[in-house]
Amino acid sequence: MGQSLWKDFMPLSSQVDWCENNYEIIPIVAEFWNTISNSIFFIIPPILIYLFKQYARQVCGLVNLVWSLLIIVGAGSVYFHSTLSLVGQLMDEIAILWVCLAALGAWLPNKYLPLSLRDDRRKYQLIIAGVAVVSSFLALIKPEFNHGLLFMFGVPAISLLVLELKKCNCPRVVHVGTMSAVWWVVAVFCWVTDRFLCHVTHFPYLHSAWHIMVCLASYMACVCYAYFYASYEVPEQCPRLRFWPHDRHTWFGIPYVSLMVTAVKPRKNL
């Protein structure tokens, strides 16, 4: 059993291999470009932790958990693509699962919850935590099902985003949400093409592009979800979408949610 476990840490122990040639650029890194393309996960989420300080104090402290888990996703992906080990694959995929569930626990508006949970959001979040534990256990037992399970989360996530954008009258939020959906569609195209059509395209950089575009799509969607949640749950604090480093940079700036009312009031959740 110990030998079997150790084998899962060994390079190339994963059954998943991408289009990029292994150990072509650096002898100790299996997929060089797929590894370094995760750098974006170590740049944008720390900035978001800083930008969402006010939001974390006044609306939802779980926002920092989501941004921190995005960093862990990047770290897990670096380990996976640098080794192509089964343990690295599981670290990568389970971290993505946790991000999805953390965002769901943090920002699903109360109006979408069952009546029995609307007055007790902590209970709802405990249920989400339980789902995370069970899903992680299942991911360890049947790693081959992970990809399908993860993409299943994309369907309700995009559906909720589109539903809320249709009702939103803020042009900035509509712009960010639309860009998130576009990045997501292109990212999925890159992932599917690299995974299943490598023998046709012979293009080794599509999975690297997936990392960059899925990070952009994910954080933009989360910013929109954070805005929607604040608009529903604490409208008296006048949530507003702004951009860093300057508010005029709506195309190239990093969006975040600012609150016009600075008086601290009890948060709706952790």
C-alpha positions as CSV (number, residue, x, y, z in Angstrom):
1,M,0.0,0.0,0.0
2,G,2.9,2.4,0.9
3,Q,4.6,1.6,-2.4
4,S,1.3,2.2,-4.3
5,L,0.8,5.5,-2.6
6,W,4.4,6.6,-3.4
7,K,3.8,5.7,-7.1
8,D,1.0,8.3,-7.2
9,F,3.6,11.0,-6.4
10,M,5.9,9.9,-9.2
11,P,6.2,12.0,-12.3
12,L,4.0,10.9,-15.2
13,S,1.8,8.7,-12.9
14,S,-1.3,10.6,-14.0
15,Q,-3.2,9.2,-17.0
16,V,-3.8,12.8,-18.1
17,D,-1.2,14.2,-20.6
18,W,-1.6,17.4,-22.6
19,C,-0.5,18.4,-26.0
20,E,2.7,20.1,-24.9
21,N,5.8,17.8,-25.2
22,N,7.1,16.6,-21.9
23,Y,10.5,17.7,-20.6
24,E,11.2,19.6,-23.8
25,I,12.5,22.9,-22.4
26,I,13.6,22.2,-18.8
27,P,14.6,18.6,-17.8
28,I,12.9,18.9,-14.4
29,V,9.6,20.4,-15.6
30,A,7.3,18.1,-17.5
31,E,5.2,20.8,-19.2
32,F,7.0,24.1,-19.1
33,W,4.5,26.5,-20.7
34,N,1.5,24.8,-19.0
35,T,3.4,25.3,-15.7
36,I,4.4,29.0,-16.0
37,S,1.0,30.0,-17.4
38,N,-0.4,29.6,-13.9
39,S,1.5,32.7,-12.8
40,I,-1.7,34.7,-13.3
41,F,-3.2,32.9,-10.3
42,F,-0.4,34.4,-8.1
43,I,-0.9,37.9,-9.4
44,I,-4.6,38.8,-9.6
45,P,-6.1,37.0,-6.5
46,P,-3.7,38.8,-4.0
47,I,-4.7,42.1,-5.6
48,L,-8.3,41.2,-5.1
49,I,-7.7,40.4,-1.4
50,Y,-6.5,43.9,-1.0
51,L,-9.3,45.5,-3.1
52,F,-12.0,43.6,-1.2
53,K,-10.9,44.6,2.3
54,Q,-13.9,46.8,2.8
55,Y,-16.2,44.2,1.3
56,A,-14.8,41.5,3.6
57,R,-15.4,43.7,6.7
58,Q,-18.9,44.8,5.9
59,V,-20.6,42.2,3.7
60,C,-19.0,38.8,3.4
61,G,-15.7,37.6,4.9
62,L,-15.8,34.4,2.8
63,V,-14.7,36.6,-0.2
64,N,-11.1,36.2,1.0
65,L,-11.5,32.4,1.1
66,V,-12.5,32.4,-2.5
67,W,-9.5,34.5,-3.6
68,S,-7.1,32.4,-1.4
69,L,-8.5,29.2,-3.0
70,L,-7.8,30.6,-6.5
71,I,-4.1,30.9,-5.4
72,I,-4.2,27.3,-4.2
73,V,-5.7,26.3,-7.6
74,G,-2.6,27.9,-9.3
75,A,-0.2,26.2,-6.9
76,G,-1.9,22.8,-7.5
77,S,-1.8,23.3,-11.3
78,V,1.9,24.2,-11.1
79,Y,2.6,21.0,-9.2
80,F,0.5,18.9,-11.6
81,H,2.0,20.3,-14.9
82,S,5.5,20.3,-13.6
83,T,5.3,16.6,-12.6
84,L,2.2,15.1,-14.3
85,S,1.7,13.0,-11.2
86,L,-1.6,11.7,-10.1
87,V,-1.3,13.5,-6.7
88,G,-0.7,16.7,-8.6
89,Q,-3.8,16.1,-10.8
90,L,-6.0,15.5,-7.7
91,M,-4.6,18.6,-6.0
92,D,-5.4,20.7,-9.0
93,E,-8.9,19.3,-9.5
94,I,-10.0,19.3,-5.9
95,A,-8.8,22.9,-5.4
96,I,-11.0,23.9,-8.4
97,L,-14.0,22.1,-6.8
98,W,-13.4,24.0,-3.5
99,V,-13.4,27.3,-5.3
100,C,-16.7,26.6,-7.0
101,L,-18.3,25.5,-3.7
102,A,-16.8,28.4,-1.7
103,A,-18.2,30.9,-4.2
104,L,-21.6,29.2,-4.0
105,G,-21.5,29.3,-0.2
106,A,-20.5,32.9,-0.2
107,W,-22.6,34.6,-2.8
108,L,-25.7,32.6,-3.7
109,P,-28.4,35.2,-2.7
110,N,-30.8,34.1,0.0
111,K,-33.8,34.4,-2.4
112,Y,-32.5,31.3,-4.3
113,L,-32.2,29.2,-1.1
114,P,-35.0,26.9,0.2
115,L,-37.2,28.6,2.7
116,S,-35.8,26.5,5.5
117,L,-32.3,27.9,5.0
118,R,-33.1,31.6,4.3
119,D,-33.0,32.6,7.9
120,D,-30.0,30.4,8.7
121,R,-27.2,31.0,6.2
122,R,-24.6,29.3,8.5
123,K,-26.6,26.1,8.1
124,Y,-26.5,26.5,4.3
125,Q,-22.8,27.0,4.4
126,L,-22.3,23.9,6.6
127,I,-24.2,21.9,4.0
128,I,-21.9,23.3,1.3
129,A,-18.9,22.3,3.4
130,G,-20.3,18.8,3.7
131,V,-20.7,18.6,-0.1
132,A,-17.1,19.7,-0.5
133,V,-15.9,16.9,1.8
134,V,-18.0,14.2,0.1
135,S,-17.1,15.5,-3.4
136,S,-13.4,15.5,-2.5
137,F,-13.6,12.0,-1.2
138,L,-15.3,10.8,-4.4
139,A,-12.7,12.6,-6.5
140,L,-10.0,10.6,-4.8
141,I,-11.8,7.4,-5.4
142,K,-12.7,8.0,-9.1
143,P,-10.3,10.6,-10.5
144,E,-11.5,9.8,-14.0
145,F,-14.9,11.4,-13.3
146,N,-13.4,14.7,-12.0
147,H,-13.4,16.6,-15.3
148,G,-17.1,16.0,-16.0
149,L,-18.0,16.9,-12.4
150,L,-16.1,20.2,-12.6
151,F,-17.6,21.2,-15.9
152,M,-21.0,20.5,-14.5
153,F,-20.5,23.4,-12.1
154,G,-19.9,25.7,-15.0
155,V,-23.5,25.2,-16.3
156,P,-25.4,26.6,-13.2
157,A,-22.7,29.2,-12.7
158,I,-23.0,30.6,-16.2
159,S,-26.8,30.3,-16.0
160,L,-27.0,32.3,-12.8
161,L,-24.7,34.9,-14.2
162,V,-26.8,35.3,-17.4
163,L,-30.0,35.4,-15.3
164,E,-28.7,38.2,-13.1
165,L,-27.1,40.2,-15.9
166,K,-30.5,40.3,-17.7
167,K,-32.0,42.0,-14.7
168,C,-28.9,44.3,-14.0
169,N,-29.1,47.9,-15.0
170,C,-25.4,48.7,-14.3
171,P,-23.4,48.9,-17.5
172,R,-20.2,48.1,-15.8
173,V,-21.5,44.9,-14.3
174,V,-23.0,43.9,-17.6
175,H,-19.6,44.6,-19.3
176,V,-17.6,42.5,-16.7
177,G,-20.2,39.7,-16.7
178,T,-20.2,39.5,-20.5
179,M,-16.5,39.4,-20.7
180,S,-16.4,36.6,-18.1
181,A,-18.8,34.5,-20.2
182,V,-16.8,35.2,-23.3
183,W,-13.5,34.2,-21.6
184,W,-15.2,31.1,-20.2
185,V,-16.5,29.9,-23.6
186,V,-13.1,30.4,-25.3
187,A,-11.3,28.8,-22.4
188,V,-13.5,25.7,-22.6
189,F,-12.8,25.5,-26.4
190,C,-9.1,25.6,-25.7
191,W,-9.3,22.9,-23.0
192,V,-11.5,20.5,-25.1
193,T,-9.3,21.0,-28.2
194,D,-6.1,20.4,-26.4
195,R,-7.5,17.4,-24.5
196,F,-9.1,15.6,-27.4
197,L,-7.9,17.0,-30.7
198,C,-4.1,17.3,-30.1
199,H,-3.5,14.7,-32.8
200,V,-5.3,17.0,-35.2
201,T,-4.0,20.5,-34.2
202,H,-0.5,19.6,-32.9
203,F,-0.6,23.0,-31.2
204,P,1.0,22.7,-27.7
205,Y,-0.1,26.0,-26.2
206,L,-3.8,25.8,-25.9
207,H,-3.8,24.5,-22.4
208,S,-1.6,27.4,-21.3
209,A,-4.2,29.7,-22.9
210,W,-6.9,27.8,-20.9
211,H,-5.1,28.7,-17.6
212,I,-5.0,32.4,-18.4
213,M,-8.5,32.7,-19.7
214,V,-10.2,30.5,-17.1
215,C,-8.5,32.6,-14.4
216,L,-9.9,35.8,-16.0
217,A,-13.3,34.3,-16.4
218,S,-13.5,33.0,-12.9
219,Y,-12.4,36.1,-11.0
220,M,-14.6,38.3,-13.2
221,A,-17.6,36.1,-12.5
222,C,-16.9,36.1,-8.8
223,V,-16.7,39.9,-8.8
224,C,-20.2,39.9,-10.4
225,Y,-21.5,37.4,-7.9
226,A,-20.1,39.5,-5.1
227,Y,-21.9,42.6,-6.5
228,F,-25.2,40.8,-7.0
229,Y,-25.0,39.4,-3.4
230,A,-24.3,42.8,-1.9
231,S,-27.1,44.4,-4.0
232,Y,-29.6,41.9,-2.6
233,E,-28.5,41.5,1.0
234,V,-27.1,45.0,1.9
235,P,-28.5,47.5,-0.6
236,E,-28.3,50.2,2.0
237,Q,-24.5,50.1,1.6
238,C,-24.9,51.1,-2.0
239,P,-22.5,48.6,-3.6
240,R,-20.7,49.9,-6.7
241,L,-18.4,48.3,-9.3
242,R,-15.1,50.1,-9.6
243,F,-11.8,49.3,-11.4
244,W,-8.2,49.3,-10.2
245,P,-5.8,51.0,-10.7
246,H,-8.1,53.7,-12.2
247,D,-11.8,53.8,-12.6
248,R,-11.5,54.8,-16.3
249,H,-9.8,51.5,-17.1
250,T,-12.9,49.4,-17.6
251,W,-11.3,47.2,-20.3
252,F,-7.9,46.6,-18.7
253,G,-8.4,47.4,-15.0
254,I,-9.3,44.9,-12.3
255,P,-12.9,45.2,-11.2
256,Y,-14.0,45.1,-7.6
257,V,-17.0,46.0,-5.4
258,S,-16.8,49.2,-3.4
259,L,-19.3,50.2,-0.8
260,M,-20.5,53.8,-0.5
261,V,-21.6,53.5,3.1
262,T,-18.6,52.9,5.3
263,A,-20.4,52.3,8.6
264,V,-19.7,48.7,9.7
265,K,-22.8,46.6,10.3
266,P,-23.1,42.9,11.1
267,R,-22.2,40.7,8.2
268,K,-24.8,38.3,6.7
269,N,-22.3,35.5,6.8
270,L,-18.7,34.6,7.7
